[in-house]
Amino acid sequence: MSQSLAALLIQSFVTFFVVIDPIGMAPIFAAITRGQNEEHRHRTAWRGTMIAGILLILFAIGGEAFLKLLGIGMPAFRIAGGILLFLVALDMLFAHDTPLRRTSETEDEEAERKRDVSVFPLAFPLIAGPGALTSVVLLMGMARGNPLQQGLVLLVLVIVLAALFAVLMVTTRMMRFLGVTGVNVVTRVLGLVLAALAVQFVIDGFHAAFSI
């Protein structure tokens, strides 16, 4: 495996794992599925993960073409995406509950009125939120012109979603083991890693925009 391919694999895995944040999703999932029995909770986890995966893969395949229709180049999207991911990282570092990583009060009220939370708010915007959608377009853009690299990016995405599903399946036990403090510690560490990746996206965007 070439060094550039290995670097893309590592960057893809770290980016997806941090942005989707399977560990940090556990307490949120426990909250939105309270009152459900284990069987219902498992079905919700499966449907939510599958729907979010389909949405992310569709965005990965057609996202760049959609940007071109709007006249937005990849350098501009990398800069904007890097800034967005940096804001997500700040939320994680300081444990802020903002619309970038959480649902709004109105969305929570709407979810309360619905029995099925697998599509909303679990699949979108909690799993396939702005940060995840931005990340998948950025990483696919980095692998542009190389079908093997793009396929590996999608494979890594599927692996991270599988890890998320596994976490959601054992949410109750994991919350008892880690507790709220443990989840917050893990989330802050991942937030620091995401901040560094976000800065790198911005640097790459400026470099691509102003390179001669």
Stockholm file with secondary structure:
# STOCKHOLM 1.0

chainA/1-212         MSQSLAALLIQSFVTFFVVIDPIGMAPIFAAITRGQNEEHRHRTAWRGTMIAGILLILFAIGGEAFLKLLGIGMPAFRIAGGILLFLVALDMLFAHDTPLRRTSETEDEEAERKRDVSVFPLAFPLIAGPGALTSVVLLMGMARGNPLQQGLVLLVLVIVLAALFAVLMVTTRMMRFLGVTGVNVVTRVLGLVLAALAVQFVIDGFHAAFSI
#=GR chainA/1-212 SS CCHHHHHHHHHHHHHHHHHHCHHHHHHHHHHHTTTCCHHHHHHHHHHHHHHHHHHHHHHHHHHHHHHHHTTCCHHHHHHHHHHHHHHHHHHHHTTCCCTTTSCCHHHHHHHHHCSCCIIIIIIIIIISCHHHHHHHHHHHHHTTTCHHHHHHHHHHHHHHHHHHHHHHHTHHHHHHHHHHHHHHHHHHHHHHHHHHHHHHHHHHHHHHHHCC
#=GC SS_cons         CCHHHHHHHHHHHHHHHHHHCHHHHHHHHHHHTTTCCHHHHHHHHHHHHHHHHHHHHHHHHHHHHHHHHTTCCHHHHHHHHHHHHHHHHHHHHTTCCCTTTSCCHHHHHHHHHCSCCIIIIIIIIIISCHHHHHHHHHHHHHTTTCHHHHHHHHHHHHHHHHHHHHHHHTHHHHHHHHHHHHHHHHHHHHHHHHHHHHHHHHHHHHHHHHCC
//
